[in-house]
Amino acid sequence: AEDGGDGPSKSLIQMTNFSERYAKNTGTYFCSDPGVTAVVIKGLAEHKDTLGAPLCPCRHYEDKEAEVAQGFWNCPCVPMRERKECHCMLFLTEDNPFRGDEQTIDPNEVQSLTEEAKGML
């Protein structure tokens, strides 16, 4: 659903807030490239809108609805919760070479970075 560029959608704001809270609570950081962070948050928000849950956007699924019901890959996924392993590079541990210093990102920045990325595809 296009919101006509009126600013970030409700789900985009929710997933941004969740990501910031989760990073702080787990002592993890966003990627040094904010474009990576933005694309993942946007993917989570789109899945929240279309599937009703923030299914990991960085994997291929045969049946997204079945995956949502199972819950393993709903963010934060089981590998992240158990071992702090984030396949998407959204939540990076301190020793990860791609980690930045940020645990916050503005929803407006998420929106503008993902719109820029769309223009490059």
C-alpha positions as CSV (number, residue, x, y, z in Angstrom):
1,A,0.0,0.0,0.0
2,E,1.6,3.2,-1.1
3,D,1.1,6.1,1.3
4,G,1.8,8.7,-1.3
5,G,5.0,9.9,0.3
6,D,3.3,11.3,3.4
7,G,6.0,10.1,5.7
8,P,6.7,6.7,7.2
9,S,3.9,4.3,7.6
10,K,2.6,3.2,11.0
11,S,4.2,-0.2,10.7
12,L,7.5,1.3,9.6
13,I,7.6,3.5,12.7
14,Q,6.6,0.5,14.8
15,M,9.4,-1.7,13.4
16,T,11.9,1.1,13.7
17,N,11.0,1.6,17.4
18,F,11.2,-2.2,17.9
19,S,14.6,-2.4,16.2
20,E,16.0,0.4,18.4
21,R,14.6,-1.1,21.6
22,Y,15.9,-4.6,20.7
23,A,19.4,-3.4,19.8
24,K,19.6,-1.6,23.1
25,N,18.2,-4.5,25.1
26,T,20.6,-7.0,23.5
27,G,23.7,-4.8,23.3
28,T,23.8,-5.1,19.5
29,Y,24.3,-2.4,16.9
30,F,23.1,-1.5,13.5
31,C,25.3,-1.9,10.4
32,S,27.8,0.8,9.6
33,D,25.9,1.2,6.3
34,P,22.5,2.7,7.3
35,G,21.1,1.5,4.0
36,V,21.3,-2.1,5.2
37,T,19.4,-1.3,8.4
38,A,16.8,0.7,6.5
39,V,16.1,-2.0,3.9
40,V,15.7,-4.7,6.6
41,I,13.4,-2.5,8.8
42,K,11.3,-1.7,5.7
43,G,11.1,-5.4,4.8
44,L,9.9,-6.2,8.4
45,A,7.3,-3.5,8.2
46,E,6.0,-4.7,4.8
47,H,5.7,-8.3,6.2
48,K,3.9,-6.9,9.3
49,D,1.4,-5.2,6.9
50,T,0.9,-8.1,4.5
51,L,1.3,-11.1,6.8
52,G,0.5,-9.7,10.2
53,A,3.9,-10.5,11.6
54,P,7.5,-9.3,11.1
55,L,8.7,-12.3,9.2
56,C,12.5,-12.1,8.4
57,P,12.7,-10.4,5.0
58,C,16.2,-11.8,4.2
59,R,15.2,-15.4,3.5
60,H,13.3,-17.2,0.8
61,Y,10.1,-19.0,1.9
62,E,8.0,-21.5,0.0
63,D,5.0,-20.5,2.1
64,K,5.2,-17.2,4.1
65,E,1.9,-17.8,5.9
66,A,3.1,-21.1,7.2
67,E,6.4,-19.6,8.3
68,V,4.6,-16.9,10.2
69,A,2.4,-19.4,12.0
70,Q,5.5,-21.5,12.9
71,G,7.2,-18.4,14.3
72,F,10.8,-19.5,13.9
73,W,11.7,-16.7,11.5
74,N,9.5,-13.9,13.0
75,C,11.8,-11.1,14.1
76,P,13.5,-11.5,16.4
77,C,14.1,-15.0,15.0
78,V,15.2,-18.0,17.1
79,P,18.9,-17.8,16.0
80,M,19.0,-14.2,17.1
81,R,17.2,-14.9,20.4
82,E,19.4,-17.9,21.2
83,R,22.8,-17.0,19.7
84,K,22.6,-13.3,18.7
85,E,22.9,-14.4,15.0
86,C,21.1,-12.0,12.7
87,H,21.2,-13.3,9.1
88,C,20.0,-9.8,7.9
89,M,22.8,-7.8,9.6
90,L,20.2,-5.7,11.4
91,F,21.4,-6.6,14.9
92,L,25.2,-6.9,15.0
93,T,27.4,-7.9,18.0
94,E,30.2,-5.7,19.1
95,D,32.9,-8.0,17.5
96,N,31.2,-7.9,14.0
97,P,33.4,-6.0,11.5
98,F,30.3,-4.5,9.8
99,R,28.8,-3.0,13.0
100,G,28.4,0.7,13.3
101,D,28.1,2.7,16.5
102,E,24.3,3.4,16.2
103,Q,21.4,1.8,18.0
104,T,19.0,4.4,16.7
105,I,17.7,5.4,13.2
106,D,15.0,7.8,12.4
107,P,11.9,6.4,10.6
108,N,12.1,9.3,8.1
109,E,15.7,8.2,7.3
110,V,14.6,4.6,6.9
111,Q,12.0,5.8,4.4
112,S,14.3,8.1,2.4
113,L,17.1,5.4,2.3
114,T,14.7,2.7,1.0
115,E,13.3,5.1,-1.6
116,E,16.8,5.8,-2.8
117,A,17.6,2.1,-2.9
118,K,14.4,1.5,-5.0
119,G,15.7,4.1,-7.5
120,M,18.9,2.1,-7.9
121,L,17.2,-1.3,-8.6
